[in-house]
Amino acid sequence: MTLESLATEAGLAYSYMGGIERGQRNPSLDVAERIAEVLGSDPATLFCQPPKSK
């Protein structure tokens, strides 16, 4: 899935999604829920730190 298609399916602006991806914007809970729904995930997983590689 591209960032553009994710933004479109979540009803968000592409530039807003890009800001979230770059860490320049923080999504509200509502936005996180919309993104997670499109991804078929739980909103909490969007805020978890990825595991550190060895």
mmJSON file of the N, C-alpha and C atoms, coordinates in Angstrom:
{"data_MODEL":{"atom_site":{
"group_PDB":["ATOM","ATOM","ATOM","ATOM","ATOM","ATOM","ATOM","ATOM","ATOM","ATOM","ATOM","ATOM","ATOM","ATOM","ATOM","ATOM","ATOM","ATOM","ATOM","ATOM","ATOM","ATOM","ATOM","ATOM","ATOM","ATOM","ATOM","ATOM","ATOM","ATOM","ATOM","ATOM","ATOM","ATOM","ATOM","ATOM","ATOM","ATOM","ATOM","ATOM","ATOM","ATOM","ATOM","ATOM","ATOM","ATOM","ATOM","ATOM","ATOM","ATOM","ATOM","ATOM","ATOM","ATOM","ATOM","ATOM","ATOM","ATOM","ATOM","ATOM","ATOM","ATOM","ATOM","ATOM","ATOM","ATOM","ATOM","ATOM","ATOM","ATOM","ATOM","ATOM","ATOM","ATOM","ATOM","ATOM","ATOM","ATOM","ATOM","ATOM","ATOM","ATOM","ATOM","ATOM","ATOM","ATOM","ATOM","ATOM","ATOM","ATOM","ATOM","ATOM","ATOM","ATOM","ATOM","ATOM","ATOM","ATOM","ATOM","ATOM","ATOM","ATOM","ATOM","ATOM","ATOM","ATOM","ATOM","ATOM","ATOM","ATOM","ATOM","ATOM","ATOM","ATOM","ATOM","ATOM","ATOM","ATOM","ATOM","ATOM","ATOM","ATOM","ATOM","ATOM","ATOM","ATOM","ATOM","ATOM","ATOM","ATOM","ATOM","ATOM","ATOM","ATOM","ATOM","ATOM","ATOM","ATOM","ATOM","ATOM","ATOM","ATOM","ATOM","ATOM","ATOM","ATOM","ATOM","ATOM","ATOM","ATOM","ATOM","ATOM","ATOM","ATOM","ATOM","ATOM","ATOM","ATOM","ATOM","ATOM","ATOM","ATOM"],
"id":[1,2,3,4,5,6,7,8,9,10,11,12,13,14,15,16,17,18,19,20,21,22,23,24,25,26,27,28,29,30,31,32,33,34,35,36,37,38,39,40,41,42,43,44,45,46,47,48,49,50,51,52,53,54,55,56,57,58,59,60,61,62,63,64,65,66,67,68,69,70,71,72,73,74,75,76,77,78,79,80,81,82,83,84,85,86,87,88,89,90,91,92,93,94,95,96,97,98,99,100,101,102,103,104,105,106,107,108,109,110,111,112,113,114,115,116,117,118,119,120,121,122,123,124,125,126,127,128,129,130,131,132,133,134,135,136,137,138,139,140,141,142,143,144,145,146,147,148,149,150,151,152,153,154,155,156,157,158,159,160,161,162],
"type_symbol":["N","C","C","N","C","C","N","C","C","N","C","C","N","C","C","N","C","C","N","C","C","N","C","C","N","C","C","N","C","C","N","C","C","N","C","C","N","C","C","N","C","C","N","C","C","N","C","C","N","C","C","N","C","C","N","C","C","N","C","C","N","C","C","N","C","C","N","C","C","N","C","C","N","C","C","N","C","C","N","C","C","N","C","C","N","C","C","N","C","C","N","C","C","N","C","C","N","C","C","N","C","C","N","C","C","N","C","C","N","C","C","N","C","C","N","C","C","N","C","C","N","C","C","N","C","C","N","C","C","N","C","C","N","C","C","N","C","C","N","C","C","N","C","C","N","C","C","N","C","C","N","C","C","N","C","C","N","C","C","N","C","C"],
"label_atom_id":["N","CA","C","N","CA","C","N","CA","C","N","CA","C","N","CA","C","N","CA","C","N","CA","C","N","CA","C","N","CA","C","N","CA","C","N","CA","C","N","CA","C","N","CA","C","N","CA","C","N","CA","C","N","CA","C","N","CA","C","N","CA","C","N","CA","C","N","CA","C","N","CA","C","N","CA","C","N","CA","C","N","CA","C","N","CA","C","N","CA","C","N","CA","C","N","CA","C","N","CA","C","N","CA","C","N","CA","C","N","CA","C","N","CA","C","N","CA","C","N","CA","C","N","CA","C","N","CA","C","N","CA","C","N","CA","C","N","CA","C","N","CA","C","N","CA","C","N","CA","C","N","CA","C","N","CA","C","N","CA","C","N","CA","C","N","CA","C","N","CA","C","N","CA","C","N","CA","C","N","CA","C","N","CA","C","N","CA","C"],
"label_alt_id":[null,null,null,null,null,null,null,null,null,null,null,null,null,null,null,null,null,null,null,null,null,null,null,null,null,null,null,null,null,null,null,null,null,null,null,null,null,null,null,null,null,null,null,null,null,null,null,null,null,null,null,null,null,null,null,null,null,null,null,null,null,null,null,null,null,null,null,null,null,null,null,null,null,null,null,null,null,null,null,null,null,null,null,null,null,null,null,null,null,null,null,null,null,null,null,null,null,null,null,null,null,null,null,null,null,null,null,null,null,null,null,null,null,null,null,null,null,null,null,null,null,null,null,null,null,null,null,null,null,null,null,null,null,null,null,null,null,null,null,null,null,null,null,null,null,null,null,null,null,null,null,null,null,null,null,null,null,null,null,null,null,null],
"label_comp_id":["MET","MET","MET","THR","THR","THR","LEU","LEU","LEU","GLU","GLU","GLU","SER","SER","SER","LEU","LEU","LEU","ALA","ALA","ALA","THR","THR","THR","GLU","GLU","GLU","ALA","ALA","ALA","GLY","GLY","GLY","LEU","LEU","LEU","ALA","ALA","ALA","TYR","TYR","TYR","SER","SER","SER","TYR","TYR","TYR","MET","MET","MET","GLY","GLY","GLY","GLY","GLY","GLY","ILE","ILE","ILE","GLU","GLU","GLU","ARG","ARG","ARG","GLY","GLY","GLY","GLN","GLN","GLN","ARG","ARG","ARG","ASN","ASN","ASN","PRO","PRO","PRO","SER","SER","SER","LEU","LEU","LEU","ASP","ASP","ASP","VAL","VAL","VAL","ALA","ALA","ALA","GLU","GLU","GLU","ARG","ARG","ARG","ILE","ILE","ILE","ALA","ALA","ALA","GLU","GLU","GLU","VAL","VAL","VAL","LEU","LEU","LEU","GLY","GLY","GLY","SER","SER","SER","ASP","ASP","ASP","PRO","PRO","PRO","ALA","ALA","ALA","THR","THR","THR","LEU","LEU","LEU","PHE","PHE","PHE","CYS","CYS","CYS","GLN","GLN","GLN","PRO","PRO","PRO","PRO","PRO","PRO","LYS","LYS","LYS","SER","SER","SER","LYS","LYS","LYS"],
"label_asym_id":["A","A","A","A","A","A","A","A","A","A","A","A","A","A","A","A","A","A","A","A","A","A","A","A","A","A","A","A","A","A","A","A","A","A","A","A","A","A","A","A","A","A","A","A","A","A","A","A","A","A","A","A","A","A","A","A","A","A","A","A","A","A","A","A","A","A","A","A","A","A","A","A","A","A","A","A","A","A","A","A","A","A","A","A","A","A","A","A","A","A","A","A","A","A","A","A","A","A","A","A","A","A","A","A","A","A","A","A","A","A","A","A","A","A","A","A","A","A","A","A","A","A","A","A","A","A","A","A","A","A","A","A","A","A","A","A","A","A","A","A","A","A","A","A","A","A","A","A","A","A","A","A","A","A","A","A","A","A","A","A","A","A"],
"label_entity_id":["1","1","1","1","1","1","1","1","1","1","1","1","1","1","1","1","1","1","1","1","1","1","1","1","1","1","1","1","1","1","1","1","1","1","1","1","1","1","1","1","1","1","1","1","1","1","1","1","1","1","1","1","1","1","1","1","1","1","1","1","1","1","1","1","1","1","1","1","1","1","1","1","1","1","1","1","1","1","1","1","1","1","1","1","1","1","1","1","1","1","1","1","1","1","1","1","1","1","1","1","1","1","1","1","1","1","1","1","1","1","1","1","1","1","1","1","1","1","1","1","1","1","1","1","1","1","1","1","1","1","1","1","1","1","1","1","1","1","1","1","1","1","1","1","1","1","1","1","1","1","1","1","1","1","1","1","1","1","1","1","1","1"],
"label_seq_id":[1,1,1,2,2,2,3,3,3,4,4,4,5,5,5,6,6,6,7,7,7,8,8,8,9,9,9,10,10,10,11,11,11,12,12,12,13,13,13,14,14,14,15,15,15,16,16,16,17,17,17,18,18,18,19,19,19,20,20,20,21,21,21,22,22,22,23,23,23,24,24,24,25,25,25,26,26,26,27,27,27,28,28,28,29,29,29,30,30,30,31,31,31,32,32,32,33,33,33,34,34,34,35,35,35,36,36,36,37,37,37,38,38,38,39,39,39,40,40,40,41,41,41,42,42,42,43,43,43,44,44,44,45,45,45,46,46,46,47,47,47,48,48,48,49,49,49,50,50,50,51,51,51,52,52,52,53,53,53,54,54,54],
"pdbx_PDB_ins_code":[null,null,null,null,null,null,null,null,null,null,null,null,null,null,null,null,null,null,null,null,null,null,null,null,null,null,null,null,null,null,null,null,null,null,null,null,null,null,null,null,null,null,null,null,null,null,null,null,null,null,null,null,null,null,null,null,null,null,null,null,null,null,null,null,null,null,null,null,null,null,null,null,null,null,null,null,null,null,null,null,null,null,null,null,null,null,null,null,null,null,null,null,null,null,null,null,null,null,null,null,null,null,null,null,null,null,null,null,null,null,null,null,null,null,null,null,null,null,null,null,null,null,null,null,null,null,null,null,null,null,null,null,null,null,null,null,null,null,null,null,null,null,null,null,null,null,null,null,null,null,null,null,null,null,null,null,null,null,null,null,null,null],
"Cartn_x":[0.851,0.0,0.899,0.55,1.313,0.779,1.597,1.174,-0.041,-0.031,-1.145,-2.448,-2.381,-3.608,-4.08,-3.147,-3.521,-4.227,-3.662,-4.276,-5.677,-5.812,-7.107,-8.139,-7.77,-8.713,-9.077,-8.158,-8.428,-9.111,-9.257,-9.904,-9.024,-7.708,-6.752,-5.973,-5.416,-4.588,-3.248,-2.742,-1.448,-0.348,-0.375,0.662,0.592,-0.612,-0.776,-0.182,-0.486,0.061,1.579,2.119,3.572,4.183,3.51,3.984,3.996,2.991,2.956,4.125,4.324,5.395,6.772,6.975,8.265,8.411,7.361,7.411,7.221,6.696,6.462,5.064,4.176,2.811,2.465,1.61,1.127,-0.359,-0.752,-2.163,-3.01,-4.216,-5.17,-5.604,-6.281,-6.775,-7.737,-8.579,-9.517,-8.771,-7.742,-6.958,-6.239,-5.673,-4.994,-5.967,-7.183,-8.194,-8.526,-8.622,-8.925,-7.79,-6.55,-5.396,-5.34,-5.504,-5.463,-6.558,-7.733,-8.834,-8.471,-7.897,-7.492,-6.424,-5.516,-4.431,-4.857,-6.073,-6.545,-5.786,-5.505,-4.691,-5.374,-4.749,-5.214,-4.506,-5.211,-4.565,-3.35,-3.353,-2.229,-0.923,-0.999,0.226,0.909,0.168,0.762,1.685,1.545,2.329,3.424,3.576,4.6,5.946,6.998,8.353,8.657,9.275,9.664,10.768,10.832,11.887,13.261,14.208,15.569,16.25,16.933,17.658,18.989,19.456,20.713,21.895],
"Cartn_y":[-1.169,0.0,1.234,2.191,3.439,4.414,5.388,6.427,7.165,7.392,8.098,7.301,6.0,5.192,5.069,4.97,4.934,6.224,7.353,8.648,8.732,8.325,8.392,7.518,6.282,5.359,5.789,6.474,6.951,8.315,8.913,10.219,11.351,11.206,12.208,12.784,13.951,14.566,13.837,13.679,13.033,13.749,15.083,15.856,15.634,15.478,15.206,13.84,12.838,11.5,11.517,12.276,12.388,12.986,13.972,14.577,13.589,12.731,11.69,10.731,10.321,9.375,9.936,11.219,11.863,12.274,12.076,12.445,13.931,14.639,16.078,16.394,15.407,15.577,14.388,14.638,13.583,13.383,12.178,11.95,11.938,12.438,12.328,10.869,10.534,9.17,8.815,9.757,9.533,9.193,9.95,9.709,8.366,8.061,6.774,5.617,5.761,4.718,4.546,5.647,5.565,4.889,5.246,4.637,3.144,2.803,1.399,0.587,1.16,0.445,0.104,1.065,0.821,-0.272,-0.264,-1.248,-2.588,-2.645,-3.879,-4.186,-3.142,-3.266,-2.586,-2.701,-2.039,-0.692,0.381,1.698,1.726,0.922,0.915,0.507,-0.352,-0.799,0.332,1.367,2.498,3.308,3.158,3.944,3.132,1.871,1.016,1.247,1.152,1.23,-0.083,-0.014,-1.264,-1.954,-3.275,-3.977,-3.576,-3.465,-3.104,-4.31,-4.07,-5.166,-5.376,-6.597,-6.939,-6.702],
"Cartn_z":[0.0,0.0,0.0,-0.808,-0.845,0.195,0.512,1.447,0.892,-0.407,-1.044,-0.933,-1.178,-1.087,0.361,1.3,2.715,3.109,2.702,3.009,2.414,1.166,0.492,1.196,1.495,2.136,3.557,4.231,5.593,5.588,4.403,4.309,4.794,4.602,5.064,3.887,4.085,3.053,2.98,1.775,1.558,2.335,2.321,3.017,4.531,5.066,6.495,6.838,6.017,6.24,6.154,5.21,5.09,6.339,6.915,8.154,9.304,9.368,10.403,10.187,8.946,8.633,8.998,8.777,9.066,10.53,11.332,12.739,12.98,11.988,12.111,12.623,12.562,13.038,13.929,14.885,15.772,15.511,15.132,14.839,16.108,15.993,17.096,17.199,18.272,18.433,17.305,16.918,15.819,14.533,14.228,13.011,13.107,14.267,14.454,14.245,14.721,14.531,13.056,12.321,10.887,10.121,10.453,9.794,10.12,11.391,11.811,11.133,11.002,10.344,8.905,8.192,6.802,6.747,7.713,7.742,8.336,8.889,9.516,10.797,11.559,12.76,13.937,15.088,16.301,16.407,16.758,16.854,17.779,18.832,19.778,19.102,18.095,17.424,16.666,16.342,15.629,16.526,17.828,18.773,19.464,19.097,19.698,19.028,19.829,19.287,18.571,17.391,16.73,17.529,17.463,18.2,17.672,18.587,18.189,17.567,16.464,15.818,16.527,16.487,17.178,16.286],
"occupancy":[1.0,1.0,1.0,1.0,1.0,1.0,1.0,1.0,1.0,1.0,1.0,1.0,1.0,1.0,1.0,1.0,1.0,1.0,1.0,1.0,1.0,1.0,1.0,1.0,1.0,1.0,1.0,1.0,1.0,1.0,1.0,1.0,1.0,1.0,1.0,1.0,1.0,1.0,1.0,1.0,1.0,1.0,1.0,1.0,1.0,1.0,1.0,1.0,1.0,1.0,1.0,1.0,1.0,1.0,1.0,1.0,1.0,1.0,1.0,1.0,1.0,1.0,1.0,1.0,1.0,1.0,1.0,1.0,1.0,1.0,1.0,1.0,1.0,1.0,1.0,1.0,1.0,1.0,1.0,1.0,1.0,1.0,1.0,1.0,1.0,1.0,1.0,1.0,1.0,1.0,1.0,1.0,1.0,1.0,1.0,1.0,1.0,1.0,1.0,1.0,1.0,1.0,1.0,1.0,1.0,1.0,1.0,1.0,1.0,1.0,1.0,1.0,1.0,1.0,1.0,1.0,1.0,1.0,1.0,1.0,1.0,1.0,1.0,1.0,1.0,1.0,1.0,1.0,1.0,1.0,1.0,1.0,1.0,1.0,1.0,1.0,1.0,1.0,1.0,1.0,1.0,1.0,1.0,1.0,1.0,1.0,1.0,1.0,1.0,1.0,1.0,1.0,1.0,1.0,1.0,1.0,1.0,1.0,1.0,1.0,1.0,1.0],
"B_iso_or_equiv":[0.0,0.0,0.0,0.0,0.0,0.0,0.0,0.0,0.0,0.0,0.0,0.0,0.0,0.0,0.0,0.0,0.0,0.0,0.0,0.0,0.0,0.0,0.0,0.0,0.0,0.0,0.0,0.0,0.0,0.0,0.0,0.0,0.0,0.0,0.0,0.0,0.0,0.0,0.0,0.0,0.0,0.0,0.0,0.0,0.0,0.0,0.0,0.0,0.0,0.0,0.0,0.0,0.0,0.0,0.0,0.0,0.0,0.0,0.0,0.0,0.0,0.0,0.0,0.0,0.0,0.0,0.0,0.0,0.0,0.0,0.0,0.0,0.0,0.0,0.0,0.0,0.0,0.0,0.0,0.0,0.0,0.0,0.0,0.0,0.0,0.0,0.0,0.0,0.0,0.0,0.0,0.0,0.0,0.0,0.0,0.0,0.0,0.0,0.0,0.0,0.0,0.0,0.0,0.0,0.0,0.0,0.0,0.0,0.0,0.0,0.0,0.0,0.0,0.0,0.0,0.0,0.0,0.0,0.0,0.0,0.0,0.0,0.0,0.0,0.0,0.0,0.0,0.0,0.0,0.0,0.0,0.0,0.0,0.0,0.0,0.0,0.0,0.0,0.0,0.0,0.0,0.0,0.0,0.0,0.0,0.0,0.0,0.0,0.0,0.0,0.0,0.0,0.0,0.0,0.0,0.0,0.0,0.0,0.0,0.0,0.0,0.0],
"pdbx_formal_charge":[null,null,null,null,null,null,null,null,null,null,null,null,null,null,null,null,null,null,null,null,null,null,null,null,null,null,null,null,null,null,null,null,null,null,null,null,null,null,null,null,null,null,null,null,null,null,null,null,null,null,null,null,null,null,null,null,null,null,null,null,null,null,null,null,null,null,null,null,null,null,null,null,null,null,null,null,null,null,null,null,null,null,null,null,null,null,null,null,null,null,null,null,null,null,null,null,null,null,null,null,null,null,null,null,null,null,null,null,null,null,null,null,null,null,null,null,null,null,null,null,null,null,null,null,null,null,null,null,null,null,null,null,null,null,null,null,null,null,null,null,null,null,null,null,null,null,null,null,null,null,null,null,null,null,null,null,null,null,null,null,null,null],
"auth_seq_id":[1,1,1,2,2,2,3,3,3,4,4,4,5,5,5,6,6,6,7,7,7,8,8,8,9,9,9,10,10,10,11,11,11,12,12,12,13,13,13,14,14,14,15,15,15,16,16,16,17,17,17,18,18,18,19,19,19,20,20,20,21,21,21,22,22,22,23,23,23,24,24,24,25,25,25,26,26,26,27,27,27,28,28,28,29,29,29,30,30,30,31,31,31,32,32,32,33,33,33,34,34,34,35,35,35,36,36,36,37,37,37,38,38,38,39,39,39,40,40,40,41,41,41,42,42,42,43,43,43,44,44,44,45,45,45,46,46,46,47,47,47,48,48,48,49,49,49,50,50,50,51,51,51,52,52,52,53,53,53,54,54,54],
"auth_comp_id":["MET","MET","MET","THR","THR","THR","LEU","LEU","LEU","GLU","GLU","GLU","SER","SER","SER","LEU","LEU","LEU","ALA","ALA","ALA","THR","THR","THR","GLU","GLU","GLU","ALA","ALA","ALA","GLY","GLY","GLY","LEU","LEU","LEU","ALA","ALA","ALA","TYR","TYR","TYR","SER","SER","SER","TYR","TYR","TYR","MET","MET","MET","GLY","GLY","GLY","GLY","GLY","GLY","ILE","ILE","ILE","GLU","GLU","GLU","ARG","ARG","ARG","GLY","GLY","GLY","GLN","GLN","GLN","ARG","ARG","ARG","ASN","ASN","ASN","PRO","PRO","PRO","SER","SER","SER","LEU","LEU","LEU","ASP","ASP","ASP","VAL","VAL","VAL","ALA","ALA","ALA","GLU","GLU","GLU","ARG","ARG","ARG","ILE","ILE","ILE","ALA","ALA","ALA","GLU","GLU","GLU","VAL","VAL","VAL","LEU","LEU","LEU","GLY","GLY","GLY","SER","SER","SER","ASP","ASP","ASP","PRO","PRO","PRO","ALA","ALA","ALA","THR","THR","THR","LEU","LEU","LEU","PHE","PHE","PHE","CYS","CYS","CYS","GLN","GLN","GLN","PRO","PRO","PRO","PRO","PRO","PRO","LYS","LYS","LYS","SER","SER","SER","LYS","LYS","LYS"],
"auth_asym_id":["A","A","A","A","A","A","A","A","A","A","A","A","A","A","A","A","A","A","A","A","A","A","A","A","A","A","A","A","A","A","A","A","A","A","A","A","A","A","A","A","A","A","A","A","A","A","A","A","A","A","A","A","A","A","A","A","A","A","A","A","A","A","A","A","A","A","A","A","A","A","A","A","A","A","A","A","A","A","A","A","A","A","A","A","A","A","A","A","A","A","A","A","A","A","A","A","A","A","A","A","A","A","A","A","A","A","A","A","A","A","A","A","A","A","A","A","A","A","A","A","A","A","A","A","A","A","A","A","A","A","A","A","A","A","A","A","A","A","A","A","A","A","A","A","A","A","A","A","A","A","A","A","A","A","A","A","A","A","A","A","A","A"],
"auth_atom_id":["N","CA","C","N","CA","C","N","CA","C","N","CA","C","N","CA","C","N","CA","C","N","CA","C","N","CA","C","N","CA","C","N","CA","C","N","CA","C","N","CA","C","N","CA","C","N","CA","C","N","CA","C","N","CA","C","N","CA","C","N","CA","C","N","CA","C","N","CA","C","N","CA","C","N","CA","C","N","CA","C","N","CA","C","N","CA","C","N","CA","C","N","CA","C","N","CA","C","N","CA","C","N","CA","C","N","CA","C","N","CA","C","N","CA","C","N","CA","C","N","CA","C","N","CA","C","N","CA","C","N","CA","C","N","CA","C","N","CA","C","N","CA","C","N","CA","C","N","CA","C","N","CA","C","N","CA","C","N","CA","C","N","CA","C","N","CA","C","N","CA","C","N","CA","C","N","CA","C","N","CA","C","N","CA","C","N","CA","C"],
"pdbx_PDB_model_num":[1,1,1,1,1,1,1,1,1,1,1,1,1,1,1,1,1,1,1,1,1,1,1,1,1,1,1,1,1,1,1,1,1,1,1,1,1,1,1,1,1,1,1,1,1,1,1,1,1,1,1,1,1,1,1,1,1,1,1,1,1,1,1,1,1,1,1,1,1,1,1,1,1,1,1,1,1,1,1,1,1,1,1,1,1,1,1,1,1,1,1,1,1,1,1,1,1,1,1,1,1,1,1,1,1,1,1,1,1,1,1,1,1,1,1,1,1,1,1,1,1,1,1,1,1,1,1,1,1,1,1,1,1,1,1,1,1,1,1,1,1,1,1,1,1,1,1,1,1,1,1,1,1,1,1,1,1,1,1,1,1,1]
}}}
